[in-house]
Amino acid sequence: MINDKHMQAVGLALMTLLLSTILGAKSAFAQAIEVNAFPGEPGCQLIEAVRSANQDAAIGGCTAGSGDDVILFSGSHNILSPFIDSGLEPRFGYAALPAITSNITIRGVGEQASLNRGADAASRFRVINVRGGSLQLENLTLTGGFVSDADAADDGINRGGGIYIQSGSLTLDNVLVVNNIALSNGGGIYSSTATAVEIRNSELRGNRANRGAAFQLANVSSPALIEGSTLVGNITNSRTGSIADLFLSDGSFERSAIINNLGT
């Protein structure tokens, strides 16, 4: 016969199982790291937020990352010197932020959210390196990246003015990639061996390179997707150059436009 104590024990066991399931589901949700300081100010800066997400640790004034992370920031963040990332081969060049090595979403809050290599920067560097991680950019502007070293031993340093995907994946959603420059290939975005690239509801404007002024996506494992996006006013520095390259990769343009781009 089932008595009241037995029913209570069963109920407790079910409740424990339910709570474990709920907590397990919560742990799978993205961890939010809120940036509350501009470069050089006390608090959680964007650079420390990326480090916290990559390392699942509390760095600087930032919340510790945990698994998949979402970094929230607002306003215009001007970075004047590259982050010297010891984990990245120098021949690829450095960037404003630490290389992305984990699953991170960087989401702008408000209309003025932007990530910039500052106009007063003393050296040339790109804005973002992706190295093995999965990066999603949302609701922001990315601008001012400039990679140009005519004496570089490896041309990799001259590719990807805005973003260089060494490995891993990239998704853009409502992002403006504007006025980035690469001496070689991929003014806005360059990929050497990405697993996936998706550009949605975004605009690549005013970027410059010898080839792939807007982007050059080489050896992407899965078909690249450009959807609901615009490539406008990008400039290639060579008569044999190109605006958008899908080199040794498949891809599709859906509901997208290529407008007023120039070759010199």
Secondary structure, 3 states (H helix, E strand, C coil): CCCHHHHHHHHHHHHHHHHHHHHHHHHHCCEEEECCCCCCCCCCCHHHHHHHHHHCCCCCCCCCCCCCEEEEECCEEEECCCECCCCCCHHHCCECCCCECCEEEEEECCCCCEEEECCCCCCCCECEEEEEEEEEEEEEEEECCEECCCCCCCHHHHCCCCEEEEEEEEEEEEEEEECCEECCECCCEEECCEEEEEEECCEEECCEECECCCEEEECCCCCEEEECCEEECCEECCCCCCCEEEECCCEEEECCEEECCEEC
